Amino acid sequence: MAESTTASMRAAIWEGTSSALTVETVPVPEPKAGEALLRVAACGVCHTDLHVMKGEVAFPAPAVMGHEVSGTIVSFGGGADGQESASDSGLAVGDRVVGAFIMPCTRCEPCLEGRDDMCEVFFGENRLKGNLFDGTSRLTRADGSRLSMYSMAGLAEYSVVPVAALAKLPDGVPLEEAAVLGCAAFTAYGAVQKSGLTAGRSMAIVATGGIGSSLIQVGRWAGAHPIIAIDVDDDKLAAARELGADVVINSRTEDALARVREATGGKGVHVAFEALGRPETFELAVSLLREGGRMVAVGIAAGAATAAVPITPLVRRGQEIVGSFGARTREDLPEVVRMAAEGGYDVEDAVTRRFPLEEAGEAFALLDRGGIKGRAIVVMSPEA
């Protein structure tokens, strides 16, 4: 039997006039066909939300942010047909799950081609309009006025998530910390897949925050060597070394290019990842490549930021620059969960700070000041 829910829940609301969040009581959302209602355990604190909250990326307000969640399935939408569809997916009421921030519609051309990361409906309806696939939000305020949803709007006690964006958690992976699998680990996994990285090849990560530190773990899982971490914060670099970086470089006090060449026999790295989205870090990542190397841009930039890339070296040395926003949800999210279950990605190492929902605003303010190494999570309630 499905667990009953109360009529209301707490949610952190972004009004759109500043980067502040205010916790208030709103109705519990109801899932429709192809969707599940989760009792949220935790939600990650990510720079992508912060870009929206600071007005650097357009999004309709007021809204509930939060795009990487873990929780327990409470119910499915769509009545008996919805339950049958959920059964086909292998999910059931009571399952512990994680949700990926890219929620594929499964029906558009990219989804039918297996490119969930390019889902036209997700980007058109959710990222531009704050809706789910039917063009409406599941969230309202107590007075009935609409609230936009950023992905599944995870900064709340309950969340509606398309079933296609969920993966079941095995026993042994802690529920709250597992929230970071849906964006930090998922994004890193997709970037490593896009990079073509194989065992024994060198990699550098420029900026070792939440995604950057996840790239270290996923790169280690892929067998990369050496793994070189670059940042301007010695505390973040110390944490990077603990996660498995072979070489750490403070680019504020050291010549990063010289150090990278020293660590790679004078050649540069096979793969460089840029995980912050700033012109200077983008340009640095490109400069680190060896002949035939590939730079994977992962960080979201503020506004219309651009970077200057020397054309002739790129052409003459046969280098590549590719973008990677996430991964292929239906195919890759289960693999990310498997990686965590097998010890390739330690969610407890990835999570460095925990905040209650009432302090979600403070968590994002601290992130904005550069005060969080690794990944922070907002915890809704103790794990059952």
ZARO-795733 format. One record per residue (C-alpha): z, x, y; residue number from 1. Coordinates in nm, 3 decimals. Layout:
BEGIN
- Z  X  Y  NUM
...
***
This chain:
BEGIN
- 0.000  0.000  0.000  1
- -0.083  0.126  0.347  2
- 0.207  0.240  0.557  3
- 0.289  0.000  0.840  4
- 0.284  0.130  1.194  5
- 0.467  0.028  1.504  6
- 0.270  -0.148  1.777  7
- 0.301  0.145  2.015  8
- 0.304  0.523  2.021  9
- 0.352  0.810  2.260  10
- 0.046  0.989  2.393  11
- -0.011  1.268  2.646  12
- -0.254  1.137  2.909  13
- -0.475  1.339  3.142  14
- -0.549  1.146  3.461  15
- -0.834  1.370  3.576  16
- -0.687  1.451  3.918  17
- -0.517  1.773  3.807  18
- -0.455  1.964  3.486  19
- -0.121  1.787  3.432  20
- -0.041  1.569  3.131  21
- 0.192  1.268  3.137  22
- 0.347  1.120  2.823  23
- 0.348  0.742  2.812  24
- 0.362  0.462  2.557  25
- 0.029  0.309  2.453  26
- -0.087  0.082  2.168  27
- -0.149  0.239  1.829  28
- -0.530  0.256  1.781  29
- -0.706  0.067  1.503  30
- -0.973  0.234  1.289  31
- -1.313  0.077  1.224  32
- -1.546  0.124  0.929  33
- -1.583  0.488  0.831  34
- -1.264  0.585  1.014  35
- -0.905  0.662  0.919  36
- -0.581  0.620  1.109  37
- -0.361  0.930  1.092  38
- 0.005  0.972  1.165  39
- -0.037  1.298  1.353  40
- 0.187  1.586  1.250  41
- 0.063  1.840  1.503  42
- -0.219  1.913  1.744  43
- -0.344  2.254  1.857  44
- -0.335  2.383  2.214  45
- -0.686  2.511  2.288  46
- -0.872  2.656  2.586  47
- -1.151  2.400  2.540  48
- -0.912  2.118  2.631  49
- -0.791  2.330  2.922  50
- -1.144  2.369  3.060  51
- -1.170  1.990  3.074  52
- -0.823  1.947  3.225  53
- -0.906  2.197  3.501  54
- -1.232  2.017  3.585  55
- -1.448  2.305  3.461  56
- -1.621  2.084  3.203  57
- -1.713  1.726  3.289  58
- -1.533  1.454  3.091  59
- -1.437  1.095  3.180  60
- -1.074  1.036  3.275  61
- -0.819  0.906  3.207  62
- -0.820  1.051  2.859  63
- -0.612  1.170  2.568  64
- -0.701  1.530  2.485  65
- -0.642  1.725  2.164  66
- -0.914  1.813  1.916  67
- -0.751  1.989  1.618  68
- -0.501  1.785  1.422  69
- -0.314  1.763  1.098  70
- -0.149  1.450  0.969  71
- -0.115  1.188  0.700  72
- -0.360  0.904  0.637  73
- -0.201  0.568  0.719  74
- -0.497  0.336  0.668  75
- -0.875  0.307  0.665  76
- -1.089  0.078  0.878  77
- -1.352  -0.163  0.754  78
- -1.141  -0.366  0.510  79
- -1.233  -0.347  0.141  80
- -1.564  -0.175  0.218  81
- -1.378  0.088  0.418  82
- -1.136  0.151  0.134  83
- -1.428  0.188  -0.110  84
- -1.605  0.430  0.125  85
- -1.287  0.632  0.164  86
- -1.248  0.644  -0.212  87
- -1.600  0.787  -0.239  88
- -1.492  1.063  -0.002  89
- -1.199  1.152  -0.226  90
- -0.941  1.054  0.035  91
- -0.659  0.802  -0.001  92
- -0.373  0.657  0.200  93
- -0.087  0.905  0.202  94
- -0.307  1.215  0.181  95
- -0.219  1.513  0.399  96
- -0.533  1.608  0.591  97
- -0.677  1.818  0.871  98
- -0.942  1.700  1.114  99
- -1.230  1.911  1.248  100
- -1.308  1.888  1.617  101
- -1.679  1.835  1.544  102
- -1.688  1.484  1.399  103
- -2.032  1.429  1.241  104
- -2.190  1.083  1.248  105
- -2.371  1.172  0.918  106
- -2.680  0.970  1.024  107
- -2.858  1.153  1.308  108
- -3.139  1.402  1.245  109
- -2.920  1.718  1.266  110
- -2.658  1.564  1.034  111
- -2.924  1.465  0.782  112
- -3.044  1.826  0.791  113
- -2.692  1.953  0.722  114
- -2.634  2.067  1.081  115
- -2.312  1.878  1.150  116
- -2.242  2.130  1.427  117
- -2.538  1.986  1.620  118
- -2.458  1.615  1.567  119
- -2.641  1.429  1.844  120
- -2.413  1.125  1.834  121
- -2.095  1.331  1.855  122
- -2.214  1.526  2.156  123
- -2.377  1.226  2.323  124
- -2.099  0.973  2.276  125
- -1.781  1.176  2.240  126
- -1.829  1.490  2.445  127
- -2.015  1.315  2.727  128
- -1.856  0.970  2.729  129
- -1.523  0.995  2.545  130
- -1.624  0.743  2.277  131
- -1.652  0.729  1.901  132
- -1.986  0.665  1.731  133
- -2.017  0.295  1.823  134
- -2.000  0.375  2.194  135
- -1.641  0.262  2.245  136
- -1.300  0.427  2.254  137
- -1.017  0.326  2.023  138
- -0.754  0.389  2.289  139
- -0.617  0.178  2.571  140
- -0.314  0.182  2.794  141
- -0.046  -0.083  2.762  142
- -0.228  -0.288  3.028  143
- -0.549  -0.283  2.823  144
- -0.736  -0.035  3.043  145
- -0.954  0.215  2.860  146
- -0.860  0.573  2.768  147
- -1.127  0.825  2.673  148
- -1.097  1.023  2.350  149
- -1.165  1.397  2.341  150
- -1.268  1.436  1.977  151
- -0.997  1.239  1.795  152
- -0.753  1.243  2.091  153
- -0.489  1.426  1.891  154
- -0.217  1.461  2.156  155
- -0.061  1.138  2.035  156
- 0.155  1.018  1.751  157
- -0.139  0.837  1.588  158
- -0.509  0.918  1.591  159
- -0.832  0.759  1.467  160
- -1.065  1.011  1.300  161
- -1.404  0.955  1.130  162
- -1.359  1.012  0.758  163
- -1.647  1.262  0.764  164
- -1.435  1.492  0.982  165
- -1.137  1.508  0.744  166
- -1.043  1.740  0.459  167
- -0.749  1.705  0.223  168
- -0.478  1.968  0.235  169
- -0.356  2.111  -0.095  170
- 0.011  2.160  -0.168  171
- 0.143  2.487  -0.033  172
- -0.034  2.474  0.304  173
- 0.224  2.362  0.563  174
- 0.119  2.040  0.732  175
- 0.206  2.110  1.096  176
- 0.066  2.463  1.114  177
- -0.246  2.347  0.930  178
- -0.360  2.174  1.250  179
- -0.522  2.502  1.361  180
- -0.762  2.488  1.066  181
- -0.960  2.216  1.247  182
- -1.065  2.429  1.544  183
- -0.932  2.786  1.557  184
- -1.004  2.868  1.192  185
- -1.303  2.632  1.172  186
- -1.467  2.786  1.479  187
- -1.401  3.139  1.355  188
- -1.540  3.056  1.011  189
- -1.856  2.911  1.164  190
- -1.900  3.217  1.387  191
- -1.862  3.458  1.095  192
- -2.114  3.254  0.895  193
- -2.356  3.264  1.190  194
- -2.308  3.641  1.228  195
- -2.431  3.726  0.879  196
- -2.130  3.955  0.837  197
- -2.089  4.102  0.489  198
- -1.827  4.321  0.325  199
- -1.809  4.673  0.458  200
- -1.980  4.598  0.791  201
- -1.808  4.661  1.121  202
- -1.701  4.393  1.368  203
- -1.544  4.381  1.713  204
- -1.366  4.087  1.873  205
- -1.354  4.077  2.251  206
- -1.050  3.868  2.357  207
- -0.787  3.808  2.090  208
- -0.642  3.469  2.184  209
- -0.641  3.171  1.949  210
- -1.004  3.199  1.836  211
- -1.012  3.578  1.857  212
- -0.707  3.618  1.638  213
- -0.858  3.372  1.392  214
- -1.174  3.583  1.381  215
- -0.962  3.875  1.267  216
- -0.830  3.676  0.971  217
- -1.171  3.537  0.876  218
- -1.335  3.878  0.919  219
- -1.075  4.031  0.690  220
- -1.144  3.753  0.438  221
- -1.516  3.843  0.456  222
- -1.438  4.210  0.392  223
- -1.536  4.351  0.732  224
- -1.443  4.712  0.809  225
- -1.348  4.837  1.052  226
- -1.219  4.534  1.242  227
- -1.184  4.626  1.609  228
- -0.980  4.407  1.846  229
- -1.027  4.434  2.223  230
- -0.809  4.271  2.487  231
- -0.623  4.351  2.811  232
- -0.281  4.245  2.677  233
- -0.084  4.493  2.466  234
- 0.125  4.215  2.309  235
- -0.189  4.036  2.191  236
- -0.324  4.364  2.057  237
- -0.002  4.428  1.866  238
- -0.035  4.083  1.712  239
- -0.401  4.159  1.631  240
- -0.297  4.470  1.442  241
- -0.044  4.267  1.243  242
- -0.320  4.022  1.149  243
- -0.536  4.301  1.010  244
- -0.725  4.472  1.294  245
- -0.793  4.835  1.205  246
- -0.844  4.948  1.566  247
- -0.702  4.792  1.882  248
- -0.831  4.873  2.231  249
- -0.691  4.779  2.570  250
- -1.007  4.754  2.780  251
- -0.805  4.760  3.101  252
- -0.668  5.108  3.034  253
- -0.925  5.254  2.791  254
- -1.302  5.298  2.774  255
- -1.376  5.026  2.521  256
- -1.734  5.134  2.449  257
- -1.633  5.496  2.389  258
- -1.351  5.390  2.157  259
- -1.579  5.156  1.961  260
- -1.839  5.427  1.912  261
- -1.567  5.668  1.804  262
- -1.453  5.417  1.541  263
- -1.808  5.358  1.413  264
- -1.951  5.707  1.386  265
- -2.115  5.684  1.727  266
- -2.331  5.385  1.633  267
- -2.152  5.073  1.759  268
- -2.065  4.764  1.557  269
- -2.280  4.552  1.332  270
- -2.132  4.233  1.482  271
- -1.947  4.166  1.807  272
- -1.776  3.836  1.882  273
- -1.704  3.718  2.236  274
- -1.417  3.468  2.232  275
- -1.330  3.401  2.596  276
- -1.642  3.283  2.776  277
- -1.629  3.511  3.080  278
- -1.929  3.708  3.210  279
- -1.750  4.043  3.189  280
- -1.638  3.993  2.828  281
- -1.982  3.863  2.730  282
- -2.146  4.172  2.875  283
- -1.892  4.401  2.710  284
- -1.953  4.244  2.368  285
- -2.330  4.300  2.398  286
- -2.277  4.664  2.496  287
- -2.085  4.735  2.174  288
- -2.375  4.664  1.937  289
- -2.552  4.920  1.724  290
- -2.924  4.913  1.653  291
- -3.005  4.578  1.497  292
- -2.657  4.442  1.578  293
- -2.575  4.080  1.654  294
- -2.346  3.941  1.924  295
- -2.201  3.597  1.854  296
- -2.087  3.410  2.164  297
- -1.798  3.176  2.084  298
- -1.602  3.132  2.407  299
- -1.678  2.831  2.629  300
- -1.744  2.936  2.989  301
- -1.621  2.766  3.304  302
- -1.888  2.566  3.484  303
- -2.232  2.730  3.500  304
- -2.112  3.089  3.448  305
- -2.383  3.341  3.360  306
- -2.381  3.697  3.228  307
- -2.616  3.988  3.298  308
- -2.766  4.139  2.983  309
- -2.990  4.450  2.996  310
- -3.326  4.340  2.860  311
- -3.484  4.665  2.742  312
- -3.200  4.781  2.514  313
- -3.187  4.432  2.361  314
- -3.558  4.445  2.284  315
- -3.593  4.810  2.187  316
- -3.288  4.816  1.963  317
- -3.372  4.486  1.790  318
- -3.043  4.324  1.878  319
- -2.962  3.953  1.872  320
- -2.742  3.719  2.075  321
- -2.654  3.384  1.920  322
- -2.419  3.105  2.014  323
- -2.173  2.943  1.776  324
- -1.981  2.632  1.881  325
- -1.821  2.548  1.549  326
- -1.915  2.502  1.185  327
- -2.078  2.244  0.958  328
- -1.791  2.002  0.915  329
- -1.861  1.840  0.579  330
- -1.960  2.167  0.413  331
- -1.738  2.420  0.590  332
- -1.408  2.242  0.661  333
- -1.323  2.221  0.287  334
- -1.404  2.594  0.262  335
- -1.172  2.670  0.554  336
- -0.896  2.477  0.378  337
- -0.968  2.664  0.054  338
- -0.953  2.994  0.240  339
- -0.608  2.900  0.373  340
- -0.486  2.783  0.032  341
- -0.597  3.113  -0.126  342
- -0.422  3.325  0.134  343
- -0.728  3.430  0.333  344
- -0.606  3.256  0.646  345
- -0.232  3.232  0.705  346
- -0.167  2.933  0.931  347
- 0.193  3.037  0.982  348
- 0.079  3.374  1.117  349
- -0.180  3.202  1.336  350
- 0.073  2.968  1.500  351
- 0.293  3.157  1.743  352
- 0.447  2.878  1.953  353
- 0.554  2.516  1.895  354
- 0.609  2.248  2.160  355
- 0.724  1.885  2.141  356
- 0.483  1.622  2.276  357
- 0.688  1.586  2.594  358
- 0.613  1.952  2.674  359
- 0.238  1.940  2.606  360
- 0.167  1.990  2.976  361
- 0.386  2.300  2.985  362
- 0.205  2.434  2.676  363
- -0.133  2.414  2.848  364
- 0.007  2.560  3.171  365
- 0.140  2.856  2.973  366
- -0.199  2.893  2.800  367
- -0.367  2.896  3.141  368
- -0.138  3.181  3.252  369
- -0.228  3.386  2.945  370
- 0.120  3.344  2.805  371
- 0.029  3.239  2.451  372
- -0.089  3.491  2.195  373
- -0.244  3.340  1.888  374
- -0.229  2.961  1.875  375
- 0.032  2.710  1.992  376
- 0.074  2.363  1.847  377
- 0.223  2.042  1.980  378
- 0.441  1.885  1.711  379
- 0.483  1.507  1.698  380
- 0.755  1.470  1.437  381
- 0.911  1.663  1.147  382
- 0.699  1.695  0.835  383
- 0.779  1.427  0.579  384
***
